[in-house]
C-alpha cells in the first residue's frame, strides 16, 4: 500500500513535468534544454544521499514524506528529460517509418535500463552491499549520480536548432524509395467482401 501510494504520487510528478514542458519549455533549444534537464536529473539523485545519511530528520521531515517528495521530483525531471528527446526524434524520423523508429527508440531505452541494472548490481557486489549490510550505500549513490552526468559529454551530437523549425536530413541519408510511393500495383485493386449474404452464410 505504501509503495503504491508513492508511485501514484510520483505519476502526478510525471504529469506535471509534461505540462511544464508543454507550456514553459517547448520553445527552448534542444541542446540547452537537454543540458539543464540532465544536470537537474543528476543533482536530484543527491536527495537519496540525504535520506541515507538521515539528514532529512535534522530538518524535521519524516522519511515517508521525504521519499514521496523525492520520487515525485525524480519522475518530473525524468519526464522533462524525455520530452525534448521524443520531439527531436519525431522531427528526425523519415516519413513512413514512424512506428519502426519509435520501436527502435524504445528498444534502445530498454537496453540502457537493462545495462544499468546489471551495472548497478556489479557496483553493489564490488562495494559489498547486501540486504542487511548498507555501510557503503552512500558511495553507490554517489557513483550513480556522477554517472548520470556523463551523457552531458555527448550533447555536441544534438543539433542546436529552434525546436519549432523543420529539420532536414542530409540527402545521402534519405532513401528516395521512401518518398516515392509506387501506386502502379495498387491502382487496379478491388476490395472483395468476405460476407456473401446477410443471413450469416460465409
Secondary structure, DSSP 8 states (H G I E B T S, - for coil): -HHHHHHHHHHHHHHHHHHHIIIIITTS-HHHHHHHHHHHHHHHTHHHHHHHTTHHHHTT--HHHHHHHHHHHHHHHHHHHHHHHHHHHHHHS-TT-HHHHHHHHHHHHHHHHHHHHHHHHHHHHHTT--SS--TTHHHHHHHHHHHHTGGGGGGGGS----TTS-----GGGS-HHHHS---TTTTT-----S---TTS--
